[in-house]
Amino acid sequence: VLNDMFAEDFKTMLRVTASDEIHELMFISIDGNGVDMRIRIGSEYSVERVSFGERVNDETGAIARVRAVLQAVGLGGKKQGI
């Protein structure tokens, strides 16, 4: 669900420079405090953690917090989900 809803917005958010095109971004884990994403730029992989800022207890809360993180930096995150 998170990949479909938010991957493109996070590619934009996490892009450092114009030459650092993110070729792949995949949410790999989620817990009550945040999400981990695997990011590929060229042939290099890294894992980035995005904290929710406050603990959530369910999928609906996680989606709301991910959306809030994106909106705080002026990106989409407005698609309707669960």
Secondary structure as UniProt FT lines:
FT   HELIX           2..14
FT   TURN            18..19
FT   STRAND          24..31
FT   TURN            32..33
FT   STRAND          34..41
FT   TURN            42..43
FT   STRAND          44..51
FT   HELIX           59..72
FT   TURN            73..74
//
